Amino acid sequence: MNQSEMPSGTGSGFVWDDKGHIVTNFHVVRSAAGAKITLANNKTYDAELVGYDADKDIAVLKIKAPPAELVPIAVGSSSSLLVGQSAYAIGNPFGLDHTLTTGVVSGLGREMRSPTGRPITNCIQTDASINPGNSGGPLLDSRARLIGMNTSIYSSSGSSAGVGFAIPVDTLSAIVNELIVNGKVVRGVIGISYLESSQARSLGIDTGVLVLDVPAGSPADKAGMRGTSRSTFGGIELGDVIVSIDGERIKNEADLFKVLDDKKVGNVVTIVVNRDNRMVTLKVQLGASQRN
């Protein structure tokens, strides 16, 4: 999805609760020095950042508005969505605030890239018009329940081409609640750096994830995983190539992230690596991510 457009600097959001928490996309507030929230009554409030998850392109802001002015959105579910059902997108396209567009859920289980490059899975595809400024706005079902957060469009012109994507509400809810409580999201990691699959192919690695570096003391280091290094004569000695985790095949870094997204800090995972054309099984206890 290299043509995916994610404009920053202006966008949409929705009221999560009566405490003033506002949910939007991370890329809308990325690198911002401050933010202002305008409610449906046209009153504007300064907002503070509560927390964000760049890997899922989600941010939570907070405003000090009277509870009477806050109308929390009704949260639905994305697990039972069907292609063809009605969808309604509300947002601020091109600065035209409180705009409603209608369409249908045109696809399910899509994948798009977050600002950090990690995949966001199970995204909702809709043909409801989504344009710059719609980012962070709600995607609703016919009962006005939240089913997703509008995030990107697929376009070569920068305007709606009938293909928009939304982060599903089931993914959104868990992350938003964690951000409100902790201010950050902590994920389980194995503690390596890797070579992107497009570059690894030039080294003859067609499948799997090549380990570049294994920092001392990391979970991978404690398990005996090997990184890539240079020999005494300057040649490259390839490190371990991760080919499966807990029985799930790893073809590229996207597969790696998908598997780890379902794991928790402290979980012990079984990783099979290709080491000098022989399969080696390692047990790795996941550590905590340092992002945020």
N, C-alpha and C positions, 0 to 999 in steps of 0.2 A: 504493500500500500504506500508506495513512494509518493503518490500524488495526493495523499491525505493532507488536508489543510487544517491546521490547528492554530488559529489566530490568538494572540495574547493582547492584553491591555484593556479589552472590553469583553463583557460576556454576561451570562445569566446565572441564576442560582435559585434556590428554593429554601423556604423556612423548614427546618427539621423539627424543632420543638419550641415550646413557649419560653425557653430560656435565652432565645436569641441566636441559636446556632444556625448558620447558613451554609449550605453545601454547594460547592461549585467544582469546576475542574482545576487541577493544579496548574495547568498551562495558562489559565486565565490570569492567575496572580503570580506566576513565576517571575522572579527578579523585581517584583513591585516593591516600592518603598512604602506604599500605603494603599488602602482600598476604601471605597465608599459604597454603601448599599442603599439603593432606592427601592422602597417598598411600593406596593400597589396603590397606596394612598398618596404617592408622590413625595413622601417624607424621606429625607436622606440622612443616613447615620454613618459615622466613622466605624470601620470594622477592624478588629484585631485578629491576627492569625492564631487559631487554636492548634492546628497541626495539619500535616499533609502526608500523603503517600504518593510519591512521584512515580513509583512502579505501577500504580493503578490509576494515575492521573486524577486523584481525588484530593480536595482541600476542604477544610472546615474553618469558617470564619465565625466571629461572634459580634453582635451589635447590642448596645444597651437601649433597647426599645421597650416601651410599656407592653406587658403581655397582651393587652387589649388590641394592640396593633399587629400582633403576630398570629398568623393562621397557619399552624403546622400542616404540612402536606400529608395526605392519607397514603400510607405505604402499602403497596400491594406485593405481588410475588412475580418473579420471572420464570420460575421453574415449570409452570404449566402453560406458558405462552404457545400460541399456535400461529403458523404462517397464515396470513390472510385476515387476522383479526384487526380491528380498528386501532389506530394509534394517533395521539395528539401531541404535538410538540409546541411548547410555550417558550418564548425567548425574546431576545433583543437584537434581531437581525439588522445589521447596518445602522444600529442606533434607533430603530423603530421599536420602542419598548412595548412589552405586553402583547406581542404578536402571537397569534395561534395559527398553526398550520395542521392540516389533517392528512392522514394517509393510512397505510396498513403496515403491519409487521411483515416485511418482505423476505426476511431470512433470519435464521437462528444459528447459534454456534459459530459465529464469525470470529476472526482474530484480528486484532490491530496492535500497533506498537504504542507503548507509552512514551513520554518524553525521555525516559532513561534507556529506551530501546528494548525493554522487557516486554513480552507479549501480554496482552489483556485478552483472556479467552472468554468464550461463550457470549460474545457481544451480540446485541440485537441490531439487525439491519432494518431500516425503515425507508419508505419512499416519501414520508412527510418531509416537506421542504425544510432543510437545515442549512443555514447560511452563517457567515462570520458574524459573531455576536450571539448566536444560539448556544455556544459552548457552555456547559454547566447547567443548562435549563432542563426541566423535567420532560420526560416522555411518559404520557399517561395512557391508561386504557379507557374504555367507554364509560367506566364508572368513576372517572377522575382519580384513579389510584396510581401512584408512582410505580412504573415498571422499569424505568431506566433513566440514566442521565445522558443527554445528548452531548457527544464528545467530538465527533469529526465528520467530515464529508469526504467523499471520493470524487475529486474533480480536477480537471486540468485548467479550469478557468478561475477557480476560487469561489464560484457560486454553486448553488445546489444543482446537482445533476440527477436527482432522484435516488441517490444512494447515500444514506446517512447511517451513522453508527452510534449506539448508546451503550454505556456500561450497565449491565443488568442490575436490578435493584437488590437481588440476593447477594451479589458481591459487594455492592455499595453499602448495604446496611451494616454488615459485620465490620467493615473498615471504618465507617463513620463513627460507630459506637466506640470502637477502640481509640480512635483519635480524640473523641470527646473526653474519655476517661484518662488516657495516658499521654495524649499529645503526640503520639507517634505509633508506628506499627513495627513490631519486631518480628522478623522472619528467621526461620532456621536456615543456616548456610553451612556449606562444607569448607569454606575458607580457601578458595583458590582464585587465580586469574586464569583465563582461558583464551584461546585463539578463535576468532569467529570462523564459522564453517566455510564461508566464502574464501577466506585466506588459507584455511587448513587444506583445502582441496589442492592448492598449488604444491603442497608438501606430500601429496599422495594419500591424504586421509579423506575418504569419501563418506564415511559415516562415523559418528561419535564426536566427542568433544575433547580436543587436545588440551591438556593441562600445561599452562605456561609457567606459573610460579606457585609454589606452596610455601607460604610464609611460616617461619619457625613458630611453633606453639599453636598453630591453627588446628582445627579438627582433622583436616586432611593430613597434616604433618604427623599428628599423633597416631593416625591409622597407617602411616607408611606410604602415602601416595607420593609419586615422584613427578617433579616438574621438568620442563625443558631446559637444557643447559648447553654450554659450548664445551667442546673437548679441548684438550691441551693444544691441539693443532688448529683450533678455530672452527672446526666443524660443528654442526648442530646435532645434538643428541636429543631426539624427541622424547618427551615425557610420556606419562600414562595417557591413554585415550579412554575416556569414560564411555562405555557402551550400554550399560544398564544400571538402573537403581531400583532395588526391591522388585526385580523381575520385569520392570518396564523398560522397553528398548529406548535408548537415547541416540537419536540420529543427528541432532544439532543442539545448539544452546537453547532454542525455544522449548524443546522437549525437556531439557534439564530444568528450566524454570517451572514448567508445568508440574513436574513431579514434586519439586521442592515446595511449591505453593501449598500443597496439601499436607506438608509436614510441619511439626512444631519444634521449637528449641528443646533440645534434650533427647529428641527421638534418635534411635540408632537405626541407620539405614545400611543396607547391603549394596555395595557398589562393585560392579565388575568392570575392570579396566583391561585394555589390551596393552601389555607391556612386552615389547620386543617379540611380537607375534605369538604371545602366549597369554591366556586369560588368567588374571589374578583377582581373587575376591577379597575385598576389604570391608571392615565394619567401621563406620564413621558415626560418631555422636555429634549431631548438629549443634553448632554454636549459634550465637545471636548476631544478627546483622547490625552494622554500625550506622546505617543510613538514618537520617532525621536526627 
